[in-house]
Amino acid sequence: MNKKNLLSGRDRELLEMAESYEQSKAEGRSIYMDAEDMADLADWYAMRRKPEMAQDVVTYGLRLHPDNTSLLVQQAYLYLENFERDKAKEIAWQSISEDTAEVTILRAQLLLEEGQMEDAEDLLDTIEDKDDIANIIEAAYMYIDLGHPDKAQEWINLGRGKYDDDEAYLAVCADCCYAQQNIAEAMDYFNKLIDKNPYSPPYWFGLARCYYEQGQLDKAIDACDYANLSDEDFADAYLLRANAFYELGNDEKALDNYKQAERLELITPGFLYTLQGMDKIGKGEWQKAYEFLQKAIVANTNPAERATLPALYANAGFCLYKLGKRTEAETAWETAHLLAPKEADPYLIEGRARMEGGENDKATACWHRATQLSPYPETWNEIGLHCLSSGQAEQACQAFERVKEMDDSFEYIYDKLTIAYMMAGDFEKARHCNSLSIRPLPAKQLDSIFQQLQSMDKEEIAKIISKLLESLS
């Protein structure tokens, strides 16, 4: 099947333009295209997470149409996406001589990003035809992208009764509702859009995001499938599908989709290696986990990702410790602490390894340091979970009690205390905590579990505890 026949209107035109442009580039020949078409094509590539192709189109377009305003505006937005604000500002305020509405909106965005809300709004007030559909859409998306959906709604309201059946107008209404977390209303809009254009990847993806927000993960996955049916390179759908599969506990399918997102450059190789490493840690495949984490460390060259290095080194140390390479593990942990001396997570990871390795005193020292750096219920909860998985029931009880003292409404805290006290053999306290749970176990079931625990060895107990904890997620 020729998938472009599934597309409609401008989508098909832009796909055909992209094919012609890429073919001419591959063959090393020139191709003439209208300036406005080239600006739209660059935006089409940018929306599909292909910034290099978008920039290539703009550069080529400006050779054909020097100083074209639409192309310069698109180039400025590409610079903003790449965090090159000075270049974007130079284009907006110096290179462009026209004062069109799209230029005004670009300049307003630059002011908004610098916190100059009043100046930005004063500038937008100079636009004469505010109720023009193109201006409504541009201004609304500017506000949505910068986290001001209420301001976007003011612009959208200018089109009420005039563009109610316009596809582009419905699309910005849908995205604004989603940004305002009016999920049910957003879904209504996306369904209307799909009725108009049933093979639009962005519309199916928009619906998928709504299902995901509602926790309807299977439906989110189905909607992502439809997005990729129309465009197998629509990267966002792979990433959302991966997240949904991960939440459903299907790590294998999640990883497959993360790989597709990495192939399409939506996530970095370092991020993918990290996911693969953590997946192997979960499966107890320590050598493979270590190899992936090492690749992640080497690939971690993006400044935005540098913050993950301490956790990578800490988890690499965890793997080395499990492999019996304790000296190397110590070195990895020291590196993690040097990189982030005020972060609690590396100490939590090291503490877990030492607890599971029988070094209880050193584990306790790590966790003491973690709670000093992060004296919050989340930290104590993490310690309690690690103690449970290591068979250290009394320490788990103490940790979860600290959580309860700090926040007695913490997620499933009475369930966790019930499990910890059962594991510690204190059935009376287990029964008391169970009675305080928002979903207590029936008395007979609680008695049955407690009896089973009395006759089991540590490995069997660990399996039971693991299942009980999984039931809380």
C-alpha positions as CSV (number, residue, x, y, z in Angstrom):
1,M,0.0,0.0,0.0
2,N,1.2,3.5,-0.8
3,K,0.9,5.1,2.6
4,K,0.8,8.7,1.2
5,N,-2.5,7.8,-0.3
6,L,-3.8,7.5,3.2
7,L,-3.0,11.2,3.9
8,S,-5.1,14.1,3.1
9,G,-4.7,17.7,2.0
10,R,-1.6,19.5,3.1
11,D,-0.1,16.4,4.7
12,R,0.1,14.6,1.4
13,E,1.5,17.7,-0.3
14,L,4.3,18.1,2.3
15,L,5.1,14.4,2.1
16,E,5.5,14.6,-1.7
17,M,7.6,17.8,-1.3
18,A,9.8,16.0,1.2
19,E,10.2,13.0,-1.1
20,S,11.1,15.3,-4.0
21,Y,13.5,17.3,-1.9
22,E,15.3,14.3,-0.5
23,Q,15.6,12.6,-3.9
24,S,17.1,15.7,-5.5
25,K,19.5,16.0,-2.7
26,A,20.5,12.3,-3.0
27,E,21.1,12.8,-6.7
28,G,23.0,16.0,-6.2
29,R,20.8,18.2,-8.4
30,S,19.0,21.5,-7.7
31,I,15.2,21.7,-7.2
32,Y,13.1,24.9,-7.2
33,M,10.4,25.3,-4.6
34,D,8.3,28.2,-3.5
35,A,9.5,30.0,-0.4
36,E,6.3,29.5,1.6
37,D,6.3,25.8,0.7
38,M,9.9,25.5,1.9
39,A,9.1,27.2,5.2
40,D,6.2,24.8,5.7
41,L,8.4,21.9,4.7
42,A,11.0,22.9,7.3
43,D,8.3,23.1,9.9
44,W,7.0,19.7,8.8
45,Y,10.5,18.2,9.4
46,A,10.9,20.0,12.7
47,M,7.5,18.6,13.9
48,R,8.8,15.1,13.1
49,R,11.9,15.6,15.2
50,K,14.2,16.0,12.2
51,P,16.0,19.3,13.0
52,E,18.9,18.7,10.7
53,M,16.6,18.2,7.7
54,A,14.6,21.2,8.8
55,Q,17.7,23.4,8.9
56,D,18.9,22.0,5.6
57,V,15.6,23.0,3.9
58,V,15.8,26.5,5.4
59,T,19.5,27.0,4.4
60,Y,18.7,25.8,0.8
61,G,15.5,27.9,0.7
62,L,17.4,31.1,1.7
63,R,19.8,30.5,-1.2
64,L,16.9,30.4,-3.5
65,H,14.9,33.2,-1.8
66,P,17.4,35.5,0.1
67,D,16.0,37.3,3.0
68,N,12.6,35.7,2.7
69,T,10.7,36.5,5.9
70,S,8.9,33.2,6.4
71,L,12.2,31.3,6.0
72,L,14.0,33.6,8.3
73,V,11.3,33.2,10.9
74,Q,11.5,29.4,10.6
75,Q,15.3,29.6,11.0
76,A,14.9,31.6,14.2
77,Y,12.6,29.0,15.6
78,L,15.1,26.3,14.8
79,Y,17.8,28.2,16.6
80,L,15.5,28.5,19.6
81,E,14.9,24.7,19.5
82,N,18.7,24.3,19.6
83,F,19.1,26.7,22.5
84,E,20.9,29.2,20.3
85,R,18.9,32.2,21.5
86,D,21.4,34.9,20.5
87,K,21.2,33.8,16.8
88,A,17.4,33.7,17.0
89,K,17.3,37.2,18.5
90,E,19.7,38.5,15.8
91,I,17.4,37.2,13.1
92,A,14.2,38.5,14.8
93,W,15.4,42.0,15.6
94,Q,18.1,42.6,12.9
95,S,17.8,40.4,9.9
96,I,14.1,40.7,9.3
97,S,12.9,44.1,8.0
98,E,9.2,43.3,7.7
99,D,6.8,43.7,10.6
100,T,4.3,40.9,9.7
101,A,2.2,39.2,12.2
102,E,4.4,36.1,12.2
103,V,7.5,38.2,12.9
104,T,5.6,40.0,15.8
105,I,4.7,36.6,17.3
106,L,8.3,35.5,17.0
107,R,9.5,38.6,18.8
108,A,6.8,38.2,21.4
109,Q,8.0,34.7,22.1
110,L,11.6,35.9,22.6
111,L,10.3,38.5,25.1
112,L,8.2,35.9,26.9
113,E,11.1,33.5,27.3
114,E,13.0,36.4,29.0
115,G,10.1,36.9,31.4
116,Q,8.8,40.1,29.8
117,M,5.1,39.2,29.7
118,E,3.8,42.8,29.6
119,D,6.1,43.8,26.8
120,A,5.2,40.6,24.8
121,E,1.5,41.3,25.2
122,D,1.9,45.0,24.2
123,L,3.7,43.8,21.1
124,L,1.0,41.3,20.2
125,D,-1.6,44.0,20.6
126,T,-0.1,45.7,17.6
127,I,-1.3,42.9,15.3
128,E,-4.3,44.4,13.5
129,D,-6.1,41.2,12.3
130,K,-5.9,39.2,15.5
131,D,-8.9,37.1,14.5
132,D,-7.2,35.9,11.4
133,I,-6.9,32.1,11.6
134,A,-3.2,32.0,11.0
135,N,-2.5,34.6,13.7
136,I,-4.8,32.8,16.2
137,I,-3.0,29.5,15.7
138,E,0.5,31.0,15.8
139,A,-0.1,33.0,19.0
140,A,-2.0,30.2,20.7
141,Y,0.7,27.6,20.1
142,M,3.3,30.1,21.2
143,Y,1.6,30.4,24.6
144,I,0.9,26.6,24.8
145,D,4.6,25.8,24.1
146,L,5.7,28.3,26.8
147,G,3.3,26.9,29.4
148,H,0.6,29.6,29.3
149,P,-2.5,27.7,28.0
150,D,-4.8,30.2,29.7
151,K,-3.4,33.0,27.5
152,A,-3.6,30.6,24.5
153,Q,-7.3,30.2,25.3
154,E,-7.9,34.0,25.0
155,W,-6.6,33.9,21.4
156,I,-8.6,30.7,20.6
157,N,-11.8,32.4,21.8
158,L,-11.3,35.0,19.1
159,G,-12.2,32.4,16.5
160,R,-15.3,31.0,18.2
161,G,-18.2,30.8,15.8
162,K,-16.0,31.7,12.9
163,Y,-13.6,28.7,12.5
164,D,-15.5,26.0,14.5
165,D,-15.2,23.6,11.6
166,D,-11.7,24.5,10.5
167,E,-9.3,21.6,10.9
168,A,-6.3,23.7,12.0
169,Y,-8.5,25.6,14.5
170,L,-9.8,22.3,16.0
171,A,-6.3,21.1,16.3
172,V,-5.1,24.1,18.4
173,C,-8.3,23.8,20.5
174,A,-7.4,20.1,21.2
175,D,-3.8,20.9,22.1
176,C,-4.9,23.8,24.4
177,C,-7.4,21.6,26.2
178,Y,-4.7,19.0,26.7
179,A,-2.3,21.6,28.0
180,Q,-5.0,22.8,30.5
181,Q,-5.6,19.1,31.5
182,N,-9.2,19.2,30.2
183,I,-8.6,15.7,29.0
184,A,-12.2,14.7,28.2
185,E,-12.7,17.9,26.1
186,A,-9.4,17.3,24.4
187,M,-10.4,13.8,23.4
188,D,-13.6,15.1,21.9
189,Y,-11.6,17.5,19.7
190,F,-9.1,14.8,18.7
191,N,-11.9,12.4,17.8
192,K,-13.5,15.2,15.6
193,L,-10.1,15.7,13.9
194,I,-9.7,12.0,13.3
195,D,-13.2,11.9,11.7
196,K,-11.9,14.7,9.3
197,N,-8.5,13.2,8.7
198,P,-8.4,9.5,9.9
199,Y,-4.8,9.0,8.8
200,S,-3.1,12.0,10.6
201,P,-0.3,10.8,13.0
202,P,-0.5,13.9,15.2
203,Y,-4.2,13.5,15.8
204,W,-3.9,9.8,16.8
205,F,-0.9,10.7,18.9
206,G,-2.9,13.5,20.6
207,L,-5.6,11.0,21.4
208,A,-3.0,8.5,22.7
209,R,-1.7,11.1,25.1
210,C,-5.2,11.6,26.4
211,Y,-5.7,7.9,27.0
212,Y,-2.3,7.7,28.7
213,E,-3.2,10.6,31.0
214,Q,-6.3,8.7,32.0
215,G,-4.4,5.5,32.7
216,Q,-6.0,3.7,29.7
217,L,-2.7,2.3,28.6
218,D,-4.0,-0.4,26.2
219,K,-6.0,2.3,24.3
220,A,-3.0,4.6,24.3
221,I,-1.0,1.8,22.7
222,D,-3.7,1.2,20.1
223,A,-3.8,4.9,19.2
224,C,0.0,5.0,18.8
225,D,-0.4,2.0,16.5
226,Y,-2.7,4.0,14.2
227,A,-0.2,6.9,14.3
228,N,2.6,4.7,13.1
229,L,0.3,3.0,10.5
230,S,0.2,6.4,8.7
231,D,3.8,7.3,9.4
232,E,6.2,4.6,10.5
233,D,8.7,7.2,11.4
234,F,6.5,9.2,13.8
235,A,8.9,9.0,16.7
236,D,6.7,10.4,19.5
237,A,4.3,7.5,19.1
238,Y,7.1,5.0,19.7
239,L,8.2,6.8,22.9
240,L,4.7,7.0,24.3
241,R,4.0,3.4,23.4
242,A,7.3,2.4,25.1
243,N,6.3,4.3,28.3
244,A,2.8,2.6,28.2
245,F,4.3,-0.9,27.8
246,Y,6.8,-0.1,30.6
247,E,4.0,0.8,33.0
248,L,2.1,-2.4,32.0
249,G,5.2,-4.4,33.0
250,N,6.0,-5.5,29.5
251,D,9.7,-4.5,29.6
252,E,10.6,-6.4,26.3
253,K,8.1,-4.5,24.2
254,A,8.9,-1.3,26.0
255,L,12.6,-1.7,25.1
256,D,11.7,-2.5,21.5
257,N,9.9,0.8,21.2
258,Y,12.6,2.7,23.0
259,K,15.0,1.4,20.4
260,Q,12.7,2.7,17.6
261,A,12.6,6.1,19.3
262,E,16.4,6.1,19.5
263,R,16.7,5.1,15.8
264,L,14.6,8.2,15.0
265,E,16.8,10.3,17.3
266,L,14.0,11.2,19.7
267,I,16.1,9.8,22.5
268,T,19.9,9.6,22.7
269,P,22.0,6.4,22.5
270,G,23.1,7.1,26.1
271,F,19.5,7.1,27.3
272,L,18.8,3.8,25.5
273,Y,21.9,2.2,27.0
274,T,20.8,3.3,30.4
275,L,17.4,1.7,29.9
276,Q,19.0,-1.5,28.7
277,G,21.4,-1.5,31.6
278,M,18.6,-1.0,34.2
279,D,16.5,-3.7,32.4
280,K,19.4,-6.2,32.9
281,I,19.8,-5.1,36.5
282,G,16.2,-6.0,37.1
283,K,16.8,-9.4,35.6
284,G,20.0,-10.0,37.6
285,E,22.2,-10.1,34.5
286,W,25.0,-8.2,36.1
287,Q,27.7,-8.5,33.4
288,K,25.4,-7.4,30.6
289,A,24.0,-4.7,32.8
290,Y,27.5,-3.4,33.5
291,E,28.4,-3.4,29.8
292,F,25.4,-1.3,28.9
293,L,26.0,1.1,31.7
294,Q,29.6,1.6,30.6
295,K,28.3,2.4,27.1
296,A,25.9,4.9,28.6
297,I,28.7,6.6,30.6
298,V,30.9,6.8,27.4
299,A,27.9,8.1,25.4
300,N,27.0,10.7,28.0
301,T,28.4,13.7,26.3
302,N,25.3,15.8,26.1
303,P,25.3,18.6,28.7
304,A,21.7,18.0,29.4
305,E,22.4,14.4,30.3
306,R,25.4,15.0,32.5
307,A,23.2,15.0,35.6
308,T,22.6,11.2,35.1
309,L,26.3,10.3,35.4
310,P,26.3,9.9,39.2
311,A,23.5,7.3,39.0
312,L,25.2,5.6,36.1
313,Y,28.4,5.2,38.1
314,A,26.5,4.1,41.2
315,N,24.6,1.4,39.3
316,A,27.8,0.3,37.6
317,G,29.3,-0.1,41.1
318,F,26.2,-2.1,42.0
319,C,26.8,-4.5,39.1
320,L,30.6,-4.8,39.9
321,Y,29.7,-5.6,43.5
322,K,27.4,-8.3,42.4
323,L,30.1,-9.7,40.1
324,G,32.4,-9.9,43.1
325,K,34.6,-7.0,42.0
326,R,34.4,-5.1,45.2
327,T,37.5,-2.9,44.7
328,E,36.2,-1.7,41.4
329,A,32.8,-1.2,42.8
330,E,34.3,1.0,45.5
331,T,36.0,3.1,42.8
332,A,32.7,3.5,40.9
333,W,30.9,4.6,44.0
334,E,33.6,7.1,45.0
335,T,33.3,8.6,41.5
336,A,29.5,8.9,41.9
337,H,29.9,10.7,45.2
338,L,32.6,13.0,43.8
339,L,30.4,13.9,40.9
340,A,27.4,14.6,43.1
341,P,28.4,14.9,46.8
342,K,24.9,16.2,47.7
343,E,22.8,13.6,45.9
344,A,21.2,10.9,48.0
345,D,20.5,8.3,45.1
346,P,24.1,7.1,44.8
347,Y,24.2,6.3,48.6
348,L,20.8,4.5,48.3
349,I,22.2,2.4,45.5
350,E,25.4,1.6,47.3
351,G,23.5,0.9,50.5
352,R,21.3,-1.6,48.7
353,A,24.3,-3.5,47.3
354,R,26.0,-3.6,50.7
355,M,22.8,-4.8,52.4
356,E,22.3,-7.5,49.9
357,G,26.0,-8.4,50.3
358,G,25.7,-8.8,54.0
359,E,27.6,-5.6,54.9
360,N,24.8,-4.3,57.1
361,D,26.9,-1.7,59.0
362,K,28.2,-0.1,55.8
363,A,24.7,-0.2,54.3
364,T,23.3,1.6,57.3
365,A,26.1,4.2,57.0
366,C,25.1,4.8,53.4
367,W,21.5,5.2,54.2
368,H,22.2,7.5,57.1
369,R,24.1,9.7,54.7
370,A,21.2,9.5,52.2
371,T,18.6,10.6,54.8
372,Q,20.9,13.5,55.8
373,L,21.0,14.7,52.2
374,S,17.4,14.0,51.5
375,P,15.4,13.9,54.7
376,Y,12.1,13.1,53.1
377,P,9.6,10.2,53.2
378,E,10.5,9.2,49.7
379,T,14.1,8.4,50.9
380,W,13.0,6.4,53.8
381,N,10.5,4.5,51.6
382,E,13.3,3.6,49.2
383,I,15.3,2.3,52.2
384,G,12.4,0.3,53.4
385,L,11.8,-1.4,50.1
386,H,15.5,-2.3,49.8
387,C,15.5,-3.8,53.3
388,L,12.4,-5.9,52.4
389,S,14.0,-7.2,49.2
390,S,17.2,-8.0,51.2
391,G,15.3,-9.9,53.9
392,Q,16.0,-7.3,56.6
393,A,12.5,-7.1,58.1
394,E,13.3,-5.2,61.2
395,Q,15.1,-2.4,59.4
396,A,12.3,-2.3,56.9
397,C,9.8,-1.8,59.7
398,Q,11.9,1.1,61.1
399,A,12.2,2.8,57.7
400,F,8.5,2.5,56.9
401,E,7.6,3.8,60.4
402,R,9.7,6.9,59.7
403,V,7.7,7.3,56.5
404,K,4.5,7.1,58.4
405,E,5.7,9.6,61.0
406,M,6.5,12.1,58.2
407,D,3.4,11.5,56.1
408,D,0.8,9.0,57.2
409,S,-1.0,9.3,53.8
410,F,2.1,8.3,51.9
411,E,1.3,5.8,49.1
412,Y,0.4,2.4,50.5
413,I,2.4,3.0,53.6
414,Y,0.1,0.8,55.8
415,D,0.3,-2.0,53.3
416,K,4.1,-1.8,53.3
417,L,4.1,-1.8,57.1
418,T,1.7,-4.8,57.1
419,I,4.1,-6.7,54.8
420,A,7.2,-5.7,56.8
421,Y,5.7,-6.7,60.2
422,M,4.5,-10.0,58.8
423,M,8.0,-10.7,57.5
424,A,9.4,-9.7,60.9
425,G,7.0,-12.1,62.6
426,D,5.0,-9.5,64.5
427,F,1.5,-10.5,63.5
428,E,-0.3,-8.2,66.0
429,K,1.3,-5.1,64.5
430,A,0.8,-6.5,61.0
431,R,-2.9,-6.9,61.7
432,H,-3.1,-3.4,63.2
433,C,-1.5,-1.8,60.1
434,N,-3.7,-3.9,57.8
435,S,-6.8,-2.5,59.6
436,L,-5.6,1.1,58.7
437,S,-5.0,0.3,55.1
438,I,-7.4,1.8,52.5
439,R,-7.7,-1.7,51.0
440,P,-7.1,-4.1,53.8
441,L,-6.6,-7.8,53.2
442,P,-9.3,-10.1,54.5
443,A,-8.5,-11.6,57.9
444,K,-8.4,-15.2,56.5
445,Q,-6.0,-14.2,53.7
446,L,-3.7,-12.3,56.2
447,D,-3.6,-15.4,58.5
448,S,-2.8,-17.6,55.5
449,I,0.1,-15.5,54.4
450,F,1.4,-15.3,57.9
451,Q,1.3,-19.0,58.3
452,Q,3.1,-19.6,55.0
453,L,5.9,-17.2,56.0
454,Q,6.5,-19.1,59.2
455,S,7.5,-22.3,57.2
456,M,9.5,-20.7,54.3
457,D,13.2,-20.1,53.8
458,K,14.5,-16.6,52.9
459,E,14.4,-17.1,49.1
460,E,10.7,-18.3,49.2
461,I,9.8,-15.4,51.5
462,A,11.5,-13.0,49.1
463,K,9.3,-14.2,46.3
464,I,6.2,-13.8,48.3
465,I,7.2,-10.3,49.4
466,S,8.0,-9.4,45.8
467,K,4.6,-10.4,44.7
468,L,2.9,-8.5,47.5
469,L,4.9,-5.4,46.6
470,E,4.1,-5.7,42.9
471,S,0.4,-5.8,43.8
472,L,0.7,-2.3,45.3
473,S,1.9,-0.8,42.0
